[in-house]
Amino acid sequence: MTTASPETREDIGIVLRLRLAGFVRSLRDSGFKVGLAETGDALALLRSPLMRKSHNLKAAFRALFCGRLSDWNTFDDLFDAYWFGKGVKSGVKVSGSSSKKSMKTIRELMDAQGSRQDTIAGDVERQPGEEDEDTDDTPSGRREGASIAESLGQVDFRNLHDPEAAEKAHELAERLAKSMRVRLTRRDKQRRKGPRLDLRRTIRHSIAHGGTPIELIRKGPRHRQLRLVILLDASGSMNNYTAVFTRFVHGMLDNFREAEAFLFHTRLVHVSSALSERDAARALDRMGLMAQGIGGGTKIGEALAEFNRWHAARVIHSRTCVLILSDGYDTGAPEALGVEMAKLRRRCKRIVWLNPLIGWQGYEPTAGGMEAALPHVDLFAPAHNLDSLAALEPYLAKL
């Protein structure tokens, strides 16, 4: 972290420090990974005379705060919305920037020196209970969002009777899935970096670039990325969970190349194309049109038989994890379900069955279909709240 000398601390006022604190908070609300080190470096940048021009500061902050492609795609809008109020009416939510009085240019804030000159970089990371001087008494977006996430994390989805709380849980489930997808993809890329360099192939490939080894070729077998195949039960007995599970699956499939999704009730429907839509509402509308009869009975054995016959060879390879989201209630013959589960187990690397009923007190997997499926399941885990869904990530990371 860059540490400014005492002589340079007079170049920036308390107002601008507090505005920077609000900007850091808004970046965190939007999913940016910003810590104390980045905040201290940002303060050092603000002290530079070159940063008096907004386009210079935006470029410097972008390089400092953006560590992922998604950060780069959203940073400019967040910066303009916070520092200049651009696009706030169009729905960009920025903490601490709602007051018109605080919409000052960066140059004006730098010129408006405060009387206090003893604040250092660590003051941007305020202690709990401290408030900004330029904010009102309402809770900040970050604190409110964190408290809502914590309160909903252990609530069973079937107990979400308030429409606003239910919608918030749906959004959190999708956000959770997206963050899991990003972290799993990053871990997988790191694992694929082999330790040994194939020097001969590297030199051969460098000829096209004038002898410069731009691409390093490594030895070892080709690594296949973990693929996720999701089978979602949309029968009537799953009505209390289908909505939030659908948003979770949408978050996993959004721009995730190695994932496929199927929905089943009395029949099987391939819904990957619908759930790959960026807009969640449009994705759900498309899925509803594709999956007519949703909310009816359940024939898990017949759905798996259709999957094994028509789709398994195409979507499953040696590093595939099949994720089944179902309560295990099957109106078909348990023996048929057992046979199809055995076929599926021979094809894939792992079978994970997430059952929301496990979170119910006194639940035992005594249903005929569930008993027939369990011998072929590698992980049988709950999925009744957000915390139980989040617990899936460490297991997938080890595959």
N, C-alpha and C positions, 0 to 999 in steps of 0.2 A: 504494500500500500504506500502511495506517495504521501509523505508527511511534509507539510508546509512549514517553513521557518516562521518564527514569531514576527519577523518584519513584514511578511506577506499577508498576515491575518487582517491587516487594516484595509486590504483591497476589497473586502466583501462585507456586507452588512447583515444584521440579524434577520431582516425581512427576507432577504434572498436565501439565507440558510433554511428558514422555515418553509419557504416555497419549494426548495429542493427536497426537504423532508416529505412534503406532500406529494411531490412527483415520484419519489422512490416508493412511497406507499401505493400510489396508483399503479406503478409498474408491477408491484407484488400482487395487487388485486387481479391483474391481467395475466398472471402466471409466470412473470419474469423471475429468474433466480438472481436476486440482488441482495448482497450482504453488506457488512460493515466496510470491507475492503473497497468494494466498488463505490460506496457512498463517499468514503474519504478521498478517493481519486477524483470523483465528480466535484467535490469541493475544491480540490487543487486546480481542476480545469476552470472552474468559475473565477478563480483568482487571476487567471491569465488574461492580459489585455486583448489577446486575439479572440477571446470568447465573447467580446462585446457584440459581435455580429451573430444574429440568431442562426444563420445557416452554418457557421463554423461550430457553434455549440451543439446544434442538432447532429452534425456529422461526428463530432467527438463523443457525444453521449451514445449515439448509435453503436459506435465501435466498442464502447465500454460496457454497455448494458446488454447487448444482443449476443447471445451465445448459441441460438438455434434459428433455423429458417423461419419458424413461426414468429419469433421475436422480431426479426427483420421485417416481416410482412406487416406487422401491426404497429411498429414503433413510431413511424412518422405521424400516423393519425393520433396516437396517444400524446405525442409531444406537442403537436399543433393544438389539440383540444385543451391540454392542461395550461400551456404557457400563453396561448393566444385566444382560447375559447372557440376555435374553429370546429364545427361539426358537433358541438355539444347537443344542440337541439335534435340532431339526427340519431341520437341514441348512444353516443359514446359516453360511458360512465366513467368519470374521473373524480377520485376522492379529493376533497378540499378545493375544487375549482368551480363550484357552483355560484359563488358570489361574484357579481359583476365588478365590485370594487377591487377584487384581487386580480382582475384581468389586466395586468400591466405588462409592457414589453420587458424583455430581459435587460435592455439597456437602461430603462427607467428604474428598474429595481436595483441595478448596480450603482446608479447615480444617487439613489435615495439611501444614503448611509444612515444606519441606526446609531444610537448612542452607546449600545453595548458592543464591545469589541473583544470579549473574552471567551466567546464560544469557539470550540474546536470541532474537529470532524466527528468525534464521538457523540456530540450533542445531537446530531441528526438522528441517531438511534435513541429515541426518548425512552425514559423509564415508564413503566405502566402507570397510568393515571395522569400523565402530563398532557396538556392540550396545546395545540398551535394557537398563536395569537390572532391568526387571520381566519379561523374557522368558527362555526357556530357551535351550539350545544348538542347538536344531533350526532349520533355515533358515526364514525367513519365507515366507508364501505368495507375496508379490510376487517375491522373488528366485528362489524355486524355479520359479514359473510363467514368469518371464522366461527363465531358463536352459533350461527345457524347450522353450519356443517357439523360442529361438535354435538349439537343437540339432536340432529337428525341421524347421526352416525349409528346409534344403537336402537333406533325406533324401528319396530317391525313394520314392513311396508303395508301390511293389512290394517294397521292402526292409523294410517295417514288419512283421516277423514276430512281435514281441512283442505280445500282445493289449492290454496296458496302453498301450504306445506308440501302437498303431494307434488305440485309442479316444481318446487324447489328441490325436492328429492330426486325427481327425474333429471333435472339439470345437473345436480351433483353426481348422479350415477354416470351420466355421459361424460362429464369432466374427469371423473375418476378413471373411466375406461381409456380416455385419450391420453392421460398422463401415464397410465400403465403401458399403453402401446408405445409411447415415446421411449420410456425407460427400457422396456424389453428389447426394442429395436436397437437402442444404443449399446446395450450389453452384448447383443448378438453380433454387432459389427466389431466390437472390441475382441470377442472370442475368435473371430475369423482372421485376425491378424496373426499369422503364424510366426514363430520365432526365427525360422531358417529362411534365408534368401536364396533363390535359384539364380545364381549369377549368370549362367549361360543363357537362360531364357531372357533375363533382364537385358543383357547386352544385345541379344538378337532383336528385341523389341525397341531398343533405343536407336537403331540404325535409321528408322523413319524420322527421328527427331534430331538428326545430325550427331548422333552419339551421346546425346544427353539422356541419362536414365530417368525419364519422367515417371514411368510406371515401374514399380518394384514388383517383381514376380516372386512369390514365395512357394516353398516346397510344401508338400503334404496333400492329402486327399481334398477334393472339393467339399466345402462345408455347405450344407443345406440349411437354410434358415428355418426356424421353428414355424410351423404352420398351425393355425387354429381353425378348427371346423366346429361351428357352434350349432347345436340342435336345440331349438327353443320350443317348449311345450306351451301351446296357446289354447288349451282346452278350458272348459268352464271352471274346473276346480282350481285353475291358476289365475283366475280373473284378478285377484288382489295383487298379483305380482307381475303380470304380463307387461303392463305399461312401463314400469321402471326397468324391467329386464330388456325390453325393446330398446329403450334409450341407452342402456349399457352396451348392448350389442352394436347399436349404431355408432357409439364412440369407438368401439374396437375396430369396426370395419372402415371407418372414415379414412380414406387414403392409406389403408394398411394392405399392402400387396398380398401378404401371405395369410389370408383369412377368408373363410366362406361361412355363410349363414343359411340355415334351413329352419323353417317353422313347420310344426306338425300339430295336428289334432286328430281328425279322422283320416287325414291324408297329409302328404308331405309336399311342401312348397319351397322352392329355392328362392330366397329373398335377398341374396347378396347385392344384386343390381339396384334394388330399391333402397336398401340401407346404406349403400355407398354414396347416396346423395348428401351433399354438404349440409343442406338445410334440413333440420330434424323434422319440422312439420311436413315438408314435402315428402320426406322419406317415409314417414308413417302413413301418409295418405296413399302413396304408391303401394306400400306393403298391404294396407287394408284392401285395396282393389285386387291384389294378387291372391290374398289368402281369404277367399270367401268361405264362410262357414266357421270363422274363428269363434271360439267360445263354446264349441259343442263338446262332444265326447272325446275320449282319448283311445287311440289304438296304437300304442307305442311299438308293439311288435311289428305290425303291418307297415308303419312308417319306417322303421329301421330296415325291414326287408326291401322296401322300395329304394331306400338310400343305398344299401349294399349292392343292389342289382344295377342301378342306373347311374349312381354318382360316385361311389367309393373309389373306383379305379382312377377317376379323373382328379379328385380333390385330395386324396390321401397319399402321402409318401412316407418314407421311413422316419421323418422327424415331425409327424403330425400328432397334435393333441386334440382329441375329440372332447368337446365340452358340452355336456347335456344339462340343460336347465329344466327340471321337471320334478313334480311331487311324487312321481312313480305310480300314480293310479292308472291302471290299464284295464280297459273293458275286454281286451282279447285274452287269449290263452297265455298263461305265464310261461309255459314251455316254449312257445313260439318266440317270446321275447328273449328267453335264455339262449336259444339257438342263434338268433341274429346278433346278440351281444357277443357271443363267442366268435362269430365270423368277423365282426368289427374289431375285436381285440387282436386278432391275428394280423390285421392290416396296419394298425397304427402303433405309435410309440406309447401313448398313454390315453386312458379314458378317465375323465374327471366328471363326476356327477354332482351337481349342486342342487340340493333339495331344500326349499324354504321351510319345510316342515321340521327339519332338524332343530330349528330354533324354537320350536314349541316345547313347552315343558311336558315331559312324559312321553314324547314321541318315540316310537319304536318302528323300524322298517319291516313291519309284518305283512304288508300288502303283498299279494302273490307276485305281481310284476316286479316289485322292488326286490323281493327275496331272490327271484330268478336272475336279476341283473347284477346284484352285488358281487358275486364271485368273479366277475369279469371287470370290475371297477378298480382302478388304481387309487383314486382319491374320492371319498364320499364326504362331502362337506356342506355346511349350511350356506344359505343365500337369502336370508330373510331381512337383512339390513345392509347399509352401506359398508359397515366395518367388515362384515363377512365377505363381501365382494372384494374389498381391498386386500384381504388376507390371501387371495388367490395369486397375487403377483409373486411373492417369494417362491411359491411352488413352481410357477411357470419359468421363473428366472433360472432354475436349476436344470431345466430340460435341455 
